[in-house]
Amino acid sequence: QGNEMVDVCLVEACRSHGGQIFQLFRSHFVSSAGSCPAVLRPFASSLRGTLMALIRLASGDAVKSFLIGRWKLAKTLDYRMGGGKGSMSGSALFTEMPQQKDVLMYEERGLVELQGVGKPFEAYRRYIFNTSVWPVEVYFVDDPTKKHLPSLLPELDCHTSFFIPLSFADTEDDSKSCSSSHLCVDDLYSGALTIMGEDGFDWKWSVQGPQKDGDIVGTYVREAP
């Protein structure tokens, strides 16, 4: 009966405040049963499974609450044409923008090792995740080829231009994955972002074009705060 009561409370709370509930239970109750308040320890494993089943990325607030923080990042690059084969290891950080709290800056940094290239080299990129709109939108940051366009978020101290939407479906079955595409000149980038669990997601890209044929797979694992 105790487990049922906890589950019922979670259901009602997640319906209204999914993002905040995710952060609260992940950081205080679900991540480590040993650190739970004594009264909740018997329910820790039940809470973990129940929470992941209930959390739906069906709002900008829920997406922001899931993404914010630091992630360990591992990428594989497999180009048959127009690129290299290799890997990248590093980290990705989602932080609130001071000018607008419901906008996240994504910063990715790591070392890339490519077949046929003698030394690893550092790679760095940024995106903006605008969680104030639905579906959430991802923007390029200071892209020199798009500086002639009006900035989508002029209040920020960087130029922003449209990249892709994150169209998570508003259903229980499909709200943990989304697909998107972006045409870069003649090259079509087809992406899929999939939530793998409360502390992990994959972001995969397939690139097809007259001069490019390749796949990029990024695996993200949440780092402890």
C-alpha positions in Angstrom: 0.0 0.0 0.0 2.9 2.4 0.7 4.3 1.9 -2.8 0.9 2.5 -4.3 0.5 5.7 -2.4 3.9 7.0 -3.6 3.1 6.0 -7.2 -0.3 7.8 -7.1 1.3 11.0 -5.7 4.0 10.9 -8.4 1.4 10.5 -11.1 -0.5 13.6 -10.0 2.6 15.7 -9.5 4.2 14.7 -12.8 1.1 15.6 -14.7 1.4 19.2 -13.6 5.1 19.8 -12.8 7.0 17.0 -14.7 10.3 18.9 -15.1 10.6 20.1 -11.5 9.6 16.7 -10.1 12.2 15.0 -12.2 15.0 17.3 -10.8 13.8 16.9 -7.2 13.5 13.1 -7.1 16.6 12.5 -9.2 18.8 14.7 -7.0 17.4 13.9 -3.6 15.6 10.5 -3.6 16.2 8.4 -6.7 19.9 8.6 -7.6 21.2 6.9 -4.5 19.0 4.8 -2.2 21.6 5.2 0.6 21.2 8.9 0.7 17.4 8.9 0.8 15.6 9.9 4.0 15.0 6.8 6.0 11.2 6.9 5.5 11.7 6.7 1.7 14.5 4.1 1.5 12.1 1.2 1.1 10.6 2.9 -1.9 13.8 4.1 -3.7 13.9 1.4 -6.3 10.2 1.7 -7.0 10.6 5.5 -7.3 13.3 5.1 -9.9 11.3 2.9 -12.2 8.1 4.9 -11.6 9.7 8.2 -12.2 11.3 7.2 -15.5 8.0 5.8 -16.7 6.1 8.9 -15.8 8.4 11.7 -16.9 7.5 12.8 -20.4 9.4 15.4 -22.4 6.1 17.0 -23.4 7.0 20.6 -22.5 9.9 23.0 -22.7 10.2 23.0 -18.9 10.5 19.2 -18.9 13.2 19.3 -21.6 15.1 22.0 -19.8 15.0 20.1 -16.5 16.3 16.9 -18.1 19.1 18.5 -20.0 20.5 21.2 -17.7 23.9 20.3 -16.2 27.1 18.6 -17.3 27.3 15.4 -19.4 30.2 13.1 -20.3 30.2 12.9 -24.1 31.6 10.1 -26.4 31.2 10.4 -30.2 32.0 8.0 -33.0 32.5 9.3 -36.5 32.1 7.0 -39.5 32.3 8.7 -42.9 32.5 6.6 -46.0 32.9 9.8 -48.0 33.6 13.4 -47.3 35.0 13.0 -43.7 37.0 10.8 -41.4 36.7 7.8 -39.2 37.4 8.2 -35.5 36.1 9.2 -32.1 35.8 12.1 -29.8 35.8 12.1 -26.0 34.9 15.1 -23.8 32.0 16.8 -22.1 28.9 18.8 -22.8 27.4 21.5 -20.6 23.9 22.9 -20.6 23.6 26.2 -18.7 20.9 28.9 -18.3 21.5 32.1 -20.1 21.5 35.0 -17.7 19.4 37.2 -20.0 16.7 34.5 -20.4 16.4 31.6 -17.9 14.4 29.4 -20.2 17.2 29.4 -22.8 20.1 27.0 -22.4 23.6 27.4 -23.8 25.0 24.1 -25.0 28.8 23.9 -25.0 30.6 20.8 -26.3 34.4 20.3 -25.9 36.6 17.3 -26.4 39.6 15.6 -28.1 39.1 14.1 -31.5 41.2 11.2 -32.8 40.9 10.4 -36.6 42.4 7.5 -38.5 45.4 8.8 -40.5 45.8 11.9 -38.4 48.9 11.8 -36.2 47.8 13.9 -33.2 44.4 14.3 -31.5 43.0 17.8 -31.8 40.5 19.8 -29.7 36.9 20.4 -31.0 34.5 22.9 -29.6 30.9 23.9 -30.6 28.0 25.7 -29.2 24.2 25.6 -29.7 21.3 27.4 -28.1 18.3 25.4 -26.9 15.3 27.6 -26.6 12.9 25.9 -24.2 10.5 28.8 -24.0 8.8 27.6 -27.2 7.2 24.3 -28.1 8.6 22.3 -29.7 11.9 23.3 -28.3 14.2 24.9 -30.9 17.9 24.5 -31.4 19.9 27.4 -32.8 23.3 27.9 -34.3 25.5 30.3 -32.4 27.5 33.0 -34.2 27.4 31.0 -37.5 29.4 33.3 -39.9 27.3 32.1 -42.9 24.1 33.3 -41.2 25.2 36.7 -39.7 23.2 38.5 -42.4 20.0 37.1 -40.9 18.3 38.8 -37.9 19.2 37.1 -34.6 16.3 35.0 -33.3 17.1 36.0 -29.7 18.5 39.5 -30.0 18.5 39.9 -26.2 21.4 37.4 -26.0 25.1 38.5 -26.4 25.5 36.1 -29.4 23.9 35.8 -32.8 21.4 33.0 -33.1 19.9 31.3 -36.2 17.6 28.4 -36.7 19.0 24.8 -36.8 16.4 22.2 -35.9 13.2 21.7 -33.8 13.2 19.0 -31.1 9.7 17.7 -31.7 9.1 15.3 -28.8 5.7 13.8 -29.3 3.1 14.6 -26.7 2.3 10.9 -26.0 3.5 8.5 -23.3 5.1 6.2 -25.9 6.9 8.7 -28.0 7.8 11.5 -25.7 11.4 10.3 -25.1 12.7 10.5 -28.7 12.5 13.0 -31.6 13.7 13.1 -35.2 14.8 16.2 -37.2 16.6 17.1 -40.4 18.7 20.0 -41.6 19.8 20.8 -45.2 23.3 22.3 -45.3 23.8 23.4 -48.9 23.4 20.0 -50.7 24.0 17.8 -47.6 21.1 16.5 -45.6 21.7 15.9 -41.9 19.1 13.5 -40.4 19.1 13.4 -36.6 17.5 11.5 -33.8 17.7 12.4 -30.1 16.7 9.5 -27.8 16.4 9.5 -24.0 18.0 6.3 -22.8 17.2 6.7 -19.1 17.1 9.3 -16.4 20.8 10.0 -16.8 21.6 9.3 -20.4 20.6 10.1 -24.0 21.9 9.5 -27.6 22.1 12.1 -30.3 22.7 10.5 -33.7 23.2 12.0 -37.2 23.3 10.5 -40.6 24.8 12.7 -43.4 23.9 12.2 -47.0 24.9 14.4 -50.0 26.7 14.5 -53.3 30.1 14.7 -51.5 29.2 13.3 -48.0 28.1 9.9 -46.6 28.6 9.3 -42.9 27.2 8.7 -39.5 27.9 10.5 -36.2 26.8 8.9 -32.9 26.9 10.9 -29.7 26.4 9.2 -26.3 25.7 11.4 -23.2 25.9 10.3 -19.6 25.1 12.7 -16.8 27.9 13.6 -14.5 27.3 13.8 -10.8 26.8 17.4 -9.5 
